[in-house]
Amino acid sequence: MIQDYDPKTEIQQSLMNTHHHFDVLVIGSGAAGLSLALRLPQHLQVAVISKRALSEGNTYYAQGGIAAVLDENDSIESHIEDTFDAGAGLCDREVIRQVAEHGPENIQWLLDKGVDFTREQPPSDGFHLTREGGHSKRRVVHAADATGKEVEIRIEQDARNRSNIHLFEDHNAIDLILANREQGANRRCVGAYILNTETSHVETVLASVTVIATGGASKVYLYTSNPDVATGDGIAMAWRAGCRVANMEFIQFHPTCLYHPEAKSFLITEAIRGEGGKLLRADGSRFMHRFDERAELAPRDIVARAIDHEMKRLGEDCVYLDISHKPKTFIIDHFPTIYSRCKEYGIDITKDPIPVVPAAHYTCGGIISNALGQTDIPNLYAIGEASYTGLHGANRMASNSLLECLVFAQAAANDIAAKIDSIPKPPQICAWDESRVTDSDEEVVVAHNWDELRRFMWDYVGIVRTNKRLERARRRINLLQHEIREYYSNFRVTNDLLELRNLVEVASLIVRSAQSRKESRGLHYTLNFPKRDDRYQCSPTILIPDNYDPE
Ligand SMILES: Cc1cc2nc3c(=O)[nH]c(=O)nc-3n(C[C@H](O)[C@H](O)[C@H](O)COP(=O)(O)OP(=O)(O)OC[C@H]3O[C@@H](n4cnc5c(N)ncnc54)[C@H](O)[C@@H]3O)c2cc1C
C-alpha cells in the first residue's frame, strides 16, 4: 500500500496517469547530483531532474575553488584542524576526516572528467593553489575565478553522453512518495511527485532509490548570492516526509553582494578588501575599525555583522566598497569581471564606490544524513548543500562545500550500487489528482507572500538576531503557513507556489533552531546571548518532525 503524507495528495489521489520508473531518481543536477549519477554503475537506469536548466544551481556560480590536500607541505591533519576550528566546535571529526581523506581522489576524478584546473607557471607543473579564509595552508584548487562553472559544464557533458542517465530539465519535485507509511515495517521512499513546468502536469516518478541533491535555501532571505532555484525544496520535502534536520540556524552571509535593483546575486569578491578596498557609509566615512582592529580585513562574519549593524542603525539600504584610490590599470587587471559587470549598471569602480549589502550565501544545516548519505527514511539519500553531515558545524570553511558534494556523492553511489539489487521494486501507486483544484485567480497572494517572507527573514532572522525579532518572525510564519496550506489545497500547483510553500517550511526550521540555541556561536549571533556557552550548547541543533519514525 502506498500512502502519501501530504494533505493535498491524501485527498487527491486517483488512478495513475503519467508514470515513470527508474532504478535511481536524483533530484538536483549540481555537483552533488550529477557526480552521484556519474558514479553509479552504468547498468542502472538513472533519472536526474532539475527545476530549471541543468546548470542552474549554486555549483555553477562557485568562484573560489575546492579544498583538497595536494601540496607536500600540507596534511590531512591540518585540513581537519582548520575545518574543526572554523566550525566553532560543532563539527564531527570523523566526518571531516572522511571528507579530507577523499579530497585528492575526488580532484583526480574531476581531472579525469576533463576539468581544467589552473596550473602554476612553468617550469612548475603543479596546480596553482590559493589560500582562503580559515585555511592555514594553500589548498584550494581552482579554475581561474569560475571553478563551479568549469566543474558543472564538464560533468554535465559527461552525463549527457551516458545512455543510462536520463536528464529532465524544468521538472520541479513536489513531494516524496513513501510506501507502507502507516505499517512501519518496510516503510521506504519509492520516488516523488514532480511538476513538469513545461506542460504544467504532475508526473509520478517511481524509483528503488531516491536522492535529494537540491542544494541550499538562501532564497529565504531578501538578499542572497544564490540563484533563484535555492529555495530549500529538498530540506522541506524531507522534513514533511519524516526526516530530522539539524543546524538550520547556521546560515553563512557573504559580506559584500552588489546592491542594484537589476543585479541579482552578484558577489563582490573579498579580494577587493584584500587589495585595500574600504567600506564606507553613505556620507563617505569609514566604520570597520570600530568593530575590529583588522578593519576591512576582519573575518567574513565580523564584516557582515558590522555592515548589518550600520545599515540597521542608520536605516540605510546599503553601504559602499571603494577601491577607486588604486590605479585604474591595477583595478581592471585584477578585477576584470567585477569591473565589467558593474559598468553594465553604470558603476565605474575605478571612480565610484560600489554599493554593497551582505547576502545569504550558504546553508550549513540540512537533512541529517550519515557517512553514506543515508537519511532517516530507507532508500532516501541526501547529499550536498541540502544535507547536514556534521562537516561544517557552526560555520563553513571556504571551499569545503564542493568537496563535501563530491565525497558524499561517491560514498552514496557506492552504497546504492552495493544494495540496489536487494531493494524490492516500488509497487503501483495512485497518480496525482487535479480533478478538484482550479487555476488560481489570485497569483498576487503568492507574489506578496514571497516578498513578505524574504523581507522579514532578512530583518528579523538575519545576521544579528534577538529573542523578540525571532518571536515576531515565528508569528508571521505561522500565519503564512496557514494561508499557504489553504491556497495549496484549492489551487493547481505552480512553480512559485511550490517554492513559497518550501521557503516558509524552511524559514520555520531556521527560526525554531535559532530560538533553541541560547548562545552565540559561529554564524548564529544573538544580542540576548552574545557569548558562546560550552556548558550546554556543544552539540548540533536537531529538529524532529511529528511523523519521525526511528524504526
Ligand atoms: C556565488 C557562490 C560562490 C560559491 N563559491 C564556492 C567556492 O568557491 N567553493 C565551494 O566549495 N563552494 C562555493 N559555493 C557553495 C557551493 O557552490 C555549493 O554549496 C554547492 O555548489 C552545492 O551543490 P549542490 O549540488 O548541493 O547544489 P546546487 O549546485 O545548488 O544544485 C541544486 C540542484 O537542485 C535542483 N533543484 C532544487 N530544487 C529542486 C526541485 N524541487 N526539483 C528539482 N530540482 C530541484 C536545482 O535546479 C539544481 O539543479 C558558492 C556558492 C555561491 C552561491
The ligand as a MOL file (V3000), in Angstrom:
LIG
                    3D

  0  0  0     0  0            999 V3000
M  V30 BEGIN CTAB
M  V30 COUNTS 53 58 0 0 0
M  V30 BEGIN ATOM
M  V30 1 C 28.2110 32.6790 -5.5900 0
M  V30 2 C 28.6620 31.4240 -4.9280 0
M  V30 3 C 30.0180 31.1380 -4.8010 0
M  V30 4 C 30.4360 29.9600 -4.1840 0
M  V30 5 N 31.7760 29.6450 -4.1490 0
M  V30 6 C 32.1760 28.4370 -3.6640 0
M  V30 7 C 33.5300 28.0180 -3.7410 0
M  V30 8 O 34.3850 28.7280 -4.2760 0
M  V30 9 N 33.8540 26.7990 -3.2270 0
M  V30 10 C 32.9390 25.9600 -2.6420 0
M  V30 11 O 33.2980 24.8620 -2.1860 0
M  V30 12 N 31.6470 26.3320 -2.5680 0
M  V30 13 C 31.2440 27.5310 -3.0690 0
M  V30 14 N 29.9220 27.8810 -3.0040 0
M  V30 15 C 28.9730 26.9080 -2.4440 0
M  V30 16 C 28.7630 25.7500 -3.4390 0
M  V30 17 O 28.6660 26.2940 -4.7300 0
M  V30 18 C 27.5070 24.9660 -3.1280 0
M  V30 19 O 27.4630 24.6060 -1.7880 0
M  V30 20 C 27.4440 23.6870 -3.9710 0
M  V30 21 O 27.6240 24.0060 -5.3200 0
M  V30 22 C 26.1160 22.9760 -3.7730 0
M  V30 23 O 25.9930 21.9610 -4.7320 0
M  V30 24 P 24.6890 21.0540 -4.7470 0
M  V30 25 O 24.8760 20.0840 -5.8420 0
M  V30 26 O 24.4030 20.5610 -3.3890 0
M  V30 27 O 23.5250 22.0850 -5.0990 0
M  V30 28 P 23.2880 23.0930 -6.4060 0
M  V30 29 O 24.5400 23.1680 -7.1720 0
M  V30 30 O 22.7080 24.2800 -5.8380 0
M  V30 31 O 22.2540 22.2430 -7.2280 0
M  V30 32 C 20.9330 22.0860 -6.7780 0
M  V30 33 C 20.1260 21.4530 -7.8930 0
M  V30 34 O 18.8570 21.0550 -7.3800 0
M  V30 35 C 17.8430 21.4670 -8.2780 0
M  V30 36 N 16.6010 21.5870 -7.5210 0
M  V30 37 C 16.3460 22.3140 -6.4180 0
M  V30 38 N 15.0710 22.1250 -6.0170 0
M  V30 39 C 14.5240 21.2420 -6.8900 0
M  V30 40 C 13.2360 20.6600 -7.0280 0
M  V30 41 N 12.2370 20.9160 -6.1790 0
M  V30 42 N 13.0170 19.8190 -8.0580 0
M  V30 43 C 14.0000 19.5520 -8.9480 0
M  V30 44 N 15.2310 20.0620 -8.8710 0
M  V30 45 C 15.4910 20.9020 -7.8470 0
M  V30 46 C 18.3520 22.7590 -8.8620 0
M  V30 47 O 17.6620 23.0680 -10.0350 0
M  V30 48 C 19.8230 22.3820 -9.0670 0
M  V30 49 O 19.9440 21.6240 -10.2390 0
M  V30 50 C 29.4840 29.0680 -3.6260 0
M  V30 51 C 28.1310 29.3620 -3.7290 0
M  V30 52 C 27.7190 30.5160 -4.3770 0
M  V30 53 C 26.2470 30.7870 -4.4900 0
M  V30 END ATOM
M  V30 BEGIN BOND
M  V30 1 1 1 2
M  V30 2 1 2 3
M  V30 3 2 2 52
M  V30 4 2 3 4
M  V30 5 1 4 5
M  V30 6 1 4 50
M  V30 7 2 5 6
M  V30 8 1 6 7
M  V30 9 1 6 13
M  V30 10 2 7 8
M  V30 11 1 7 9
M  V30 12 1 9 10
M  V30 13 2 10 11
M  V30 14 1 10 12
M  V30 15 2 12 13
M  V30 16 1 13 14
M  V30 17 1 14 15
M  V30 18 1 14 50
M  V30 19 1 15 16
M  V30 20 1 16 17
M  V30 21 1 16 18
M  V30 22 1 18 19
M  V30 23 1 18 20
M  V30 24 1 20 21
M  V30 25 1 20 22
M  V30 26 1 22 23
M  V30 27 1 23 24
M  V30 28 2 24 25
M  V30 29 1 24 26
M  V30 30 1 24 27
M  V30 31 1 27 28
M  V30 32 2 28 29
M  V30 33 1 28 30
M  V30 34 1 28 31
M  V30 35 1 31 32
M  V30 36 1 32 33
M  V30 37 1 33 34
M  V30 38 1 33 48
M  V30 39 1 34 35
M  V30 40 1 35 36
M  V30 41 1 35 46
M  V30 42 1 36 37
M  V30 43 1 36 45
M  V30 44 2 37 38
M  V30 45 1 38 39
M  V30 46 1 39 40
M  V30 47 2 39 45
M  V30 48 1 40 41
M  V30 49 2 40 42
M  V30 50 1 42 43
M  V30 51 2 43 44
M  V30 52 1 44 45
M  V30 53 1 46 47
M  V30 54 1 46 48
M  V30 55 1 48 49
M  V30 56 2 50 51
M  V30 57 1 51 52
M  V30 58 1 52 53
M  V30 END BOND
M  V30 END CTAB
M  END
